[in-house]
């Protein structure tokens, strides 16, 4: 099993920025970010292949969020700019142990972090 640990969440005003980090205890392939707001299902946010050459974003964050990966450090990042109240959620990082196709479904990932809270105030 690979353990994932997120950090970087916090409270920010609308229009502000935050950068999330996720460190993996071992080597993985495609990694991604999902988020879950209270009372709602967990949804896909962004994903990146291990090479960093392919990225995918949900439409609502395109142009505002940037996903990146430092392979040498086994660390995933999510730079979030121009944050909106609707971005408020617990953000989870995820990783696949053997698939590298920039997946968007929950069941396509094998490892999950416990999450970090992002709260955007109006």
N, C-alpha and C positions, 0 to 999 in steps of 0.2 A: 504494500500500500504506500502511496505517496501522500504526504500531508501538505495542505495548502494553507497559508496564513495571510490574511489580508490586513492592510493598515492604511491610514490616510483619510478615513472618514471624519466627518465633523459637521458643525453648523456653519452655514454660509448664507449671505443675503442673495436674493435673486440678482443675476447678472455677474456673480462672482465665480471663482474657479477653485477646484480641488484636484489633487492628483492622488489616485489610489495606487497601492502597490500590492502585489501578491507574490510571495516567495514559496517555491516548491522545494520539497525535501529531496527530490530526485528528478531524473530526466523524464520529460513528457513530450508529446507532439502538439497538436492544436490546443491552444488555450483560449478561454473566453471569459466574458463577464455577463452575469445575469443579475436582475434586480427583482425585489419583491416588496410591494407596498402593502400596508395593513389591509386585510380583507380581499386581496387580489392574488392571482396566481403569479408564480415566478415567470418573468419574461426575459427573452434574449436581448442583450444590449450590443455586444461586439465580440468578434473573434479574430484570431490571427494564426497563421500557420507557423511552424517552428522556424522557417527560414525568414519570416517577416515579409515575404514578397506578396502575400495575399491577405487582405483584411475584409471584413464584412461588418456592417452596422445596421441596426434597426433604423427605419426612416426617421423616427422622431429625434434621433441624436446626430444625424449626419450633418457635418459642418461645425458641430460643437464639441464632440468627443473625439479623441484620438487614442487608439490602442497601440501599444508597442511591447517589444519583448527583448530582454537582455539574456541571450542563451547562456553566456558564460556564468551568469549569476543565478540562472533558473528563476528569473524574476519577471513578472508581468506587470504592466502599468496601464492605467486609464487616466488620461488627462481630460478633465471635464471643464469646459469653458462656457460662459454665458448660461449658467445654471438657472433652471426654472423651478417653480414650486412643484410641478409635476414630476420632477426628477427625484423627489424625496422617496427613499426606499432603503432597504438593506441590500447592499451590493455584495454578491458572491462571486468569487473566481472559480473557474472550473478547468479541468484538463483531461485530455484523452491519453490513455496509455499506449495506443497503437494506431490511431487514425489521424491523418493530417490533411483534412479537406475543408477547413474553416466552417465547421458545422454550426447550426442554429437551434437544434432541438435539445431539450433537457436530457433525453435518454441517449444521446450520442456522446455524453461525457461520463468519465469513470470516477474522477476525484473531485471533491467539493470542499471549499473553505467554509468556515462557520459564519462569515459575513462581517461587513463593517457598515455602520449606519451613516447615511448621508441625509442631512436635513437642510432644506432650502427654505428660508423664510421670505415672506412677501414684504 
